[in-house]
Structure formats: structure tokens, C-alpha cells
Amino acid sequence: LHIRDNVKLAQDHFNKNKRNQQLLLLEKKIDNLLQHWRSRIGLESKQQQNEKPIVLRKRRQRIKSEGNWPLFYFHF
């Protein structure tokens, strides 16, 4: 019979997230340091150089039915 220990599962999950928070904080500080280091040296990030402009497509316009009545009557 399998017994599920919810308290132990919750504690393990909490401790796992706690370790990840420390890593995330460390990564954030390193990224911030590198970003300011690039600006002090004068290097631009590669992302800004390779960005392409976003082109929005033109939407399809519906043709109004009353605009085509003379042609409709001409065929019948």
C-alpha cells in the first residue's frame, strides 16, 4: 500500500524552489553586471543589430454587396 506524505512533498518542493530563487537572483545580478560592462566598454548587444522591423499584413476588406448590383442585373 502506497502512503503519500504530503508534508514531506511540500517541504521538498519548497526547498527546491528556494534553491532556484538563489540561482535566479545570481543570474539576474550577473546579467545586470554584464549589461553595464558592455555599455562602459561601448559594445552593442547582438540582438539589437539583428532585429528586423515587424511588418503587419494588410487585412482583407469585405466587398459590399450593394456596390456590385449593376453588374449582377446585367448578367440576368
C-alpha positions in Angstrom: 0.0 0.0 0.0 1.5 3.3 -1.1 1.2 6.1 1.5 1.6 9.7 0.2 3.3 12.0 2.6 2.0 15.5 1.7 4.1 17.3 4.3 7.3 15.9 3.1 6.4 16.6 -0.6 5.5 20.2 0.3 8.8 20.7 2.2 10.8 19.2 -0.7 9.0 21.4 -3.2 9.6 24.5 -1.1 13.3 23.7 -0.6 13.7 23.1 -4.4 12.1 26.4 -5.2 14.2 28.1 -2.5 17.4 26.9 -4.3 16.1 28.1 -7.6 15.4 31.6 -6.2 19.0 31.9 -5.2 20.2 30.9 -8.7 17.7 33.3 -10.4 18.9 36.1 -8.2 22.5 35.3 -9.0 21.7 35.1 -12.8 19.9 38.5 -12.6 22.9 40.2 -10.9 25.3 38.7 -13.4 23.2 39.8 -16.4 23.0 43.3 -14.9 26.8 43.4 -14.4 27.4 42.3 -18.0 24.9 44.8 -19.4 26.7 47.7 -17.7 30.1 46.3 -18.6 29.1 46.3 -22.2 27.9 49.9 -22.0 31.1 51.1 -20.3 33.3 49.4 -23.0 31.0 50.5 -25.8 29.9 47.1 -27.2 26.4 46.9 -28.5 24.3 43.8 -28.0 23.9 41.4 -30.9 20.2 41.3 -30.5 19.7 45.0 -31.4 21.8 44.7 -34.5 20.0 41.7 -35.9 16.4 42.9 -35.2 14.2 43.1 -38.3 11.3 45.5 -38.5 7.9 44.0 -37.9 5.7 44.2 -41.0 2.0 43.9 -40.4 -0.1 42.4 -43.1 -2.9 44.2 -44.7 -6.3 42.9 -43.7 -8.7 41.6 -46.2 -11.6 44.0 -46.9 -15.0 42.7 -47.5 -16.8 43.9 -50.6 -20.1 45.4 -50.0 -22.9 43.7 -51.9 -24.7 46.9 -53.0 -21.6 48.0 -54.9 -22.0 45.2 -57.4 -25.8 45.4 -58.2 -25.5 46.9 -61.8 -23.2 44.0 -62.9 -25.5 41.5 -61.2 -28.5 42.7 -63.2 -26.5 42.9 -66.4 -25.9 39.2 -66.4 -29.5 38.2 -65.7 
